[in-house]
Amino acid sequence: MSLIKENIGILLRGMAMGAADVVPGVSGGTIAFISGIYDRLLNALKSINPSLLLRLKDEGIAACWKHIDGTFLVFLFGGILFSILSFAHLISFLLTEYPELLWSFFFGLILISAVHMLKQVKGWGAGSIALLVLGACVSYMIGVLTPSSLPVTYPMLFIAGCIAISAMILPGISGSFILLLMGLYPAVLGAVKSLDLPVLGVFGLGCITGLLTFSHLLSWLLRSHRDLALSLLTGLMIGALGKVWPWKETIETRINSSGNEVPFLQENISPFVYESVTGQPSFLVGAVILMLSAIGLVLLIEKIAERNEA
């Protein structure tokens, strides 16, 4: 029964990661970190390498499956895939109709997650502080870059998959936003909605390639230089707050793949002048409630994790 409970918990974490990854500006890596599976995920991915073929030959399928933590990966990525396929329409709707409320929830989530990660750093020094500031600056600058438009070709989709998935497993950097910067987010999201298998297949192959290579570097950093790595990752998360600020003024728009006009360039403004500037309701009370709900959710997850460890 405990094994079933654990697998359901992993599935739910995967679903939360998938929902986060659909939103440009929010990282599934953030969800993995605050839910306590980040190290396990990296270790499982790191174990998938060419030496696995030798283990398969010498020890058999069961030993290989245990070595790569196969059951964990199946439930986690099953949850991610299910969430992306299920929530793509809902997330698109919320981003269009209620962006202030959606961004408010994720703003609170990232804010408290950054606090959670800061508490994981055991010793602060000049190097840790420098990497914290560097990570924040890099993440913020990525958030304010002007999106470009690259051709939607199979080689480009493969490269985009490699880059986006590497960003997705980094807390604070959104793989979806990387796709938006490349001008490929509408194409990939459209392929998810319409189940365009050739596009999804090439993009997925790029994701697998990027995931299996980048995870080795991250795992080594967390194992050998954990405080420095956590400082950098926390900085990336803090810098992302600028991108997910709920109240924005649209400076320039674009026409998406569906022929609808959507924001292209935006700048953050105060919620108190939002209505007068944009003519749209600020949903300030609801936004604050959702921010606090996200903070409470992470604190609850922390308490549950501490109780399980005890």
C-alpha positions as CSV (number, residue, x, y, z in Angstrom):
1,M,0.0,0.0,0.0
2,S,2.9,2.4,0.8
3,L,4.4,1.7,-2.6
4,I,1.1,2.6,-4.3
5,K,0.9,5.8,-2.2
6,E,4.4,6.7,-3.2
7,N,3.8,6.2,-6.9
8,I,0.6,8.2,-6.8
9,G,2.6,11.0,-5.1
10,I,5.2,10.9,-7.9
11,L,2.5,10.9,-10.5
12,L,0.9,14.0,-8.9
13,R,4.3,15.7,-8.8
14,G,4.8,15.0,-12.5
15,M,1.4,16.5,-13.2
16,A,2.3,19.7,-11.3
17,M,5.6,19.9,-13.2
18,G,3.8,19.4,-16.5
19,A,1.3,22.2,-15.7
20,A,4.1,24.5,-14.8
21,D,6.1,23.8,-17.9
22,V,3.2,24.8,-20.1
23,V,3.3,28.3,-18.7
24,P,6.0,30.6,-20.2
25,G,8.0,31.9,-17.2
26,V,7.5,29.0,-14.8
27,S,9.9,26.1,-14.5
28,G,9.0,22.5,-13.9
29,G,12.3,22.2,-12.2
30,T,11.0,24.6,-9.5
31,I,8.2,22.1,-8.7
32,A,10.6,19.2,-8.7
33,F,12.9,21.0,-6.2
34,I,10.2,22.1,-3.7
35,S,8.5,18.7,-3.8
36,G,11.7,17.0,-2.8
37,I,12.4,14.9,-6.0
38,Y,15.0,17.1,-7.7
39,D,18.1,15.1,-6.7
40,R,16.3,11.8,-7.4
41,L,15.3,12.9,-10.8
42,L,18.8,14.0,-11.8
43,N,20.3,10.8,-10.4
44,A,17.8,8.7,-12.4
45,L,18.5,10.6,-15.6
46,K,22.3,10.5,-15.0
47,S,22.2,6.7,-14.7
48,I,20.9,6.4,-18.3
49,N,24.2,6.2,-20.3
50,P,26.0,3.8,-22.6
51,S,27.3,1.7,-19.7
52,L,23.7,0.7,-19.2
53,L,24.1,-1.7,-22.2
54,L,26.8,-3.6,-20.4
55,R,24.7,-3.8,-17.3
56,L,21.8,-5.1,-19.4
57,K,24.1,-7.8,-20.9
58,D,25.6,-8.9,-17.5
59,E,22.7,-8.4,-15.1
60,G,19.5,-8.4,-17.1
61,I,16.5,-6.1,-17.5
62,A,15.4,-6.1,-13.8
63,A,18.8,-4.9,-12.6
64,C,18.8,-2.1,-15.3
65,W,15.3,-1.0,-14.4
66,K,16.3,-0.7,-10.7
67,H,19.5,1.0,-11.6
68,I,17.8,3.8,-13.5
69,D,14.9,4.0,-11.0
70,G,12.6,3.1,-13.9
71,T,9.3,3.1,-11.9
72,F,10.0,6.6,-10.6
73,L,10.7,7.9,-14.1
74,V,7.6,6.2,-15.7
75,F,5.2,7.7,-13.1
76,L,6.9,11.1,-13.1
77,F,7.1,11.6,-16.9
78,G,3.7,9.9,-17.2
79,G,2.3,12.7,-15.0
80,I,4.1,15.4,-16.9
81,L,2.9,14.1,-20.3
82,F,-0.7,13.7,-19.0
83,S,-0.7,17.2,-17.5
84,I,0.7,18.8,-20.7
85,L,-1.9,17.0,-22.9
86,S,-4.7,17.7,-20.5
87,F,-4.0,21.3,-19.4
88,A,-2.6,22.9,-22.6
89,H,-6.1,24.2,-23.4
90,L,-6.9,25.3,-19.9
91,I,-3.5,27.1,-19.4
92,S,-4.0,28.8,-22.8
93,F,-7.4,29.9,-21.7
94,L,-6.2,31.3,-18.3
95,L,-3.3,33.1,-19.9
96,T,-5.7,34.8,-22.3
97,E,-8.7,35.5,-20.0
98,Y,-7.2,35.7,-16.5
99,P,-3.5,36.3,-16.8
100,E,-3.3,38.4,-13.6
101,L,-4.7,35.5,-11.4
102,L,-2.6,32.8,-13.1
103,W,0.6,34.8,-12.8
104,S,-0.2,35.7,-9.2
105,F,-0.3,32.1,-8.2
106,F,3.0,31.3,-9.8
107,F,4.6,34.5,-8.5
108,G,3.8,33.3,-4.9
109,L,4.9,29.8,-5.8
110,I,8.3,31.0,-7.1
111,L,8.8,33.5,-4.3
112,I,8.4,31.0,-1.5
113,S,10.3,28.4,-3.4
114,A,13.3,30.8,-3.6
115,V,13.1,31.2,0.2
116,H,13.0,27.4,0.5
117,M,16.1,27.0,-1.6
118,L,18.0,29.7,0.3
119,K,17.5,27.6,3.5
120,Q,19.2,24.6,1.7
121,V,22.5,26.5,1.4
122,K,24.6,25.4,4.4
123,G,27.4,27.9,4.2
124,W,27.4,31.4,2.6
125,G,30.6,32.8,1.2
126,A,31.7,35.3,-1.4
127,G,31.4,32.7,-4.2
128,S,27.8,31.7,-3.1
129,I,26.7,35.3,-3.0
130,A,28.3,36.1,-6.3
131,L,26.6,33.2,-8.0
132,L,23.3,34.1,-6.4
133,V,23.5,37.6,-7.9
134,L,24.8,36.2,-11.2
135,G,21.9,33.8,-11.5
136,A,19.3,36.5,-10.7
137,C,20.8,38.8,-13.3
138,V,20.9,36.1,-16.0
139,S,17.4,34.9,-15.3
140,Y,16.0,38.5,-15.3
141,M,17.8,39.4,-18.6
142,I,16.4,36.3,-20.2
143,G,13.0,37.4,-19.1
144,V,13.2,40.8,-20.7
145,L,14.7,39.6,-24.0
146,T,12.7,40.4,-27.1
147,P,11.3,37.2,-28.7
148,S,12.6,36.3,-32.2
149,S,11.1,34.1,-34.8
150,L,12.9,31.0,-36.1
151,P,11.7,28.8,-38.9
152,V,9.6,25.8,-37.8
153,T,11.7,23.0,-39.3
154,Y,12.5,19.6,-38.0
155,P,16.2,20.3,-37.3
156,M,15.2,23.5,-35.5
157,L,12.5,21.7,-33.5
158,F,15.1,19.1,-32.4
159,I,17.5,21.9,-31.3
160,A,14.7,23.7,-29.5
161,G,13.8,20.5,-27.7
162,C,17.4,20.1,-26.4
163,I,17.6,23.7,-25.2
164,A,14.1,23.9,-23.7
165,I,14.2,20.7,-21.7
166,S,17.6,21.8,-20.3
167,A,15.9,25.0,-19.1
168,M,12.9,23.1,-17.8
169,I,15.0,21.1,-15.3
170,L,16.6,24.3,-14.0
171,P,14.6,26.0,-11.2
172,G,13.8,29.5,-12.3
173,I,14.3,29.3,-16.1
174,S,11.2,28.3,-18.0
175,G,11.6,26.0,-21.0
176,S,8.3,27.3,-22.4
177,F,9.7,30.9,-22.3
178,I,12.9,29.8,-24.1
179,L,10.6,28.4,-26.8
180,L,8.7,31.8,-26.8
181,L,12.0,33.6,-27.2
182,M,12.9,31.4,-30.2
183,G,9.4,32.0,-31.7
184,L,8.6,28.3,-31.6
185,Y,6.2,28.2,-28.6
186,P,3.0,28.6,-30.7
187,A,4.1,25.8,-33.0
188,V,4.9,23.4,-30.2
189,L,1.7,24.2,-28.2
190,G,-0.3,23.9,-31.4
191,A,1.2,20.5,-32.0
192,V,0.3,19.4,-28.5
193,K,-3.4,20.6,-28.9
194,S,-3.7,18.9,-32.4
195,L,-1.6,15.9,-31.5
196,D,0.7,16.5,-34.5
197,L,2.9,13.4,-34.0
198,P,5.7,14.2,-36.5
199,V,6.3,17.6,-34.8
200,L,5.9,16.2,-31.3
201,G,8.2,13.2,-32.2
202,V,11.1,15.4,-33.4
203,F,10.7,17.8,-30.5
204,G,10.4,15.0,-28.0
205,L,13.6,13.4,-29.4
206,G,15.4,16.7,-28.8
207,C,14.0,16.8,-25.3
208,I,15.3,13.3,-24.5
209,T,18.8,14.1,-25.9
210,G,19.0,17.4,-23.9
211,L,17.7,15.7,-20.8
212,L,20.2,12.9,-20.8
213,T,23.2,15.1,-21.4
214,F,22.4,18.2,-19.3
215,S,21.4,16.1,-16.2
216,H,24.9,14.8,-15.9
217,L,26.3,18.3,-15.5
218,L,23.7,19.3,-13.0
219,S,24.1,16.2,-10.9
220,W,27.8,16.6,-10.8
221,L,27.5,20.2,-9.7
222,L,25.0,19.4,-6.9
223,R,27.2,16.5,-5.7
224,S,30.6,18.2,-5.8
225,H,29.7,21.9,-5.2
226,R,26.2,21.8,-3.7
227,D,26.2,25.2,-2.0
228,L,27.5,27.0,-5.0
229,A,25.0,25.2,-7.3
230,L,22.1,25.9,-5.0
231,S,23.1,29.6,-4.8
232,L,23.1,29.8,-8.6
233,L,19.8,28.0,-9.0
234,T,18.2,30.2,-6.3
235,G,19.4,33.3,-8.2
236,L,17.8,31.9,-11.4
237,M,14.6,31.5,-9.5
238,I,14.7,35.0,-8.0
239,G,15.4,36.6,-11.4
240,A,12.4,34.8,-12.8
241,L,10.1,36.9,-10.6
242,G,10.3,39.8,-13.0
243,K,8.9,37.7,-15.8
244,V,6.0,36.3,-13.8
245,W,4.9,39.7,-12.2
246,P,1.1,39.6,-12.7
247,W,0.5,43.2,-13.8
248,K,2.0,44.1,-17.1
249,E,1.4,46.8,-19.8
250,T,1.4,45.5,-23.3
251,I,3.8,47.6,-25.5
252,E,3.5,45.6,-28.7
253,T,1.3,42.7,-29.9
254,R,1.7,39.9,-32.4
255,I,-0.7,37.6,-34.3
256,N,-0.4,34.0,-33.1
257,S,-0.8,30.8,-35.1
258,S,-4.5,30.8,-34.6
259,G,-4.8,34.3,-36.0
260,N,-5.5,36.0,-32.6
261,E,-3.7,39.1,-31.4
262,V,-1.6,38.3,-28.3
263,P,1.0,40.3,-26.2
264,F,4.5,40.4,-27.7
265,L,6.4,43.0,-25.6
266,Q,5.3,43.9,-22.1
267,E,6.6,45.8,-19.1
268,N,5.7,45.5,-15.4
269,I,3.6,48.1,-13.7
270,S,2.0,48.7,-10.3
271,P,-1.3,46.9,-9.6
272,F,-2.7,50.3,-8.4
273,V,-2.4,51.9,-11.8
274,Y,-3.1,48.7,-13.8
275,E,-6.8,49.4,-14.4
276,S,-6.2,53.1,-15.5
277,V,-3.4,52.1,-17.8
278,T,-4.8,49.0,-19.4
279,G,-8.5,49.4,-18.9
280,Q,-8.6,45.9,-17.5
281,P,-9.5,44.8,-13.9
282,S,-6.5,44.2,-11.7
283,F,-8.2,41.4,-9.6
284,L,-6.0,42.6,-6.8
285,V,-7.8,40.9,-4.0
286,G,-8.0,37.6,-5.8
287,A,-4.4,37.9,-6.9
288,V,-3.2,38.4,-3.3
289,I,-5.3,35.4,-2.2
290,L,-3.8,33.2,-4.9
291,M,-0.3,34.4,-4.0
292,L,-0.9,33.5,-0.3
293,S,-2.4,30.2,-1.4
294,A,0.7,29.3,-3.3
295,I,2.9,30.2,-0.4
296,G,0.7,28.2,2.0
297,L,0.9,25.2,-0.4
298,V,4.7,25.2,-0.5
299,L,4.9,25.5,3.3
300,L,2.5,22.6,3.6
301,I,4.6,20.5,1.2
302,E,7.7,21.3,3.4
303,K,5.9,20.2,6.5
304,I,4.8,16.9,4.9
305,A,8.3,16.3,3.6
306,E,9.8,17.0,7.1
307,R,7.3,14.6,8.7
308,N,8.0,11.9,6.2
309,E,11.8,12.2,6.8
310,A,11.3,12.1,10.5
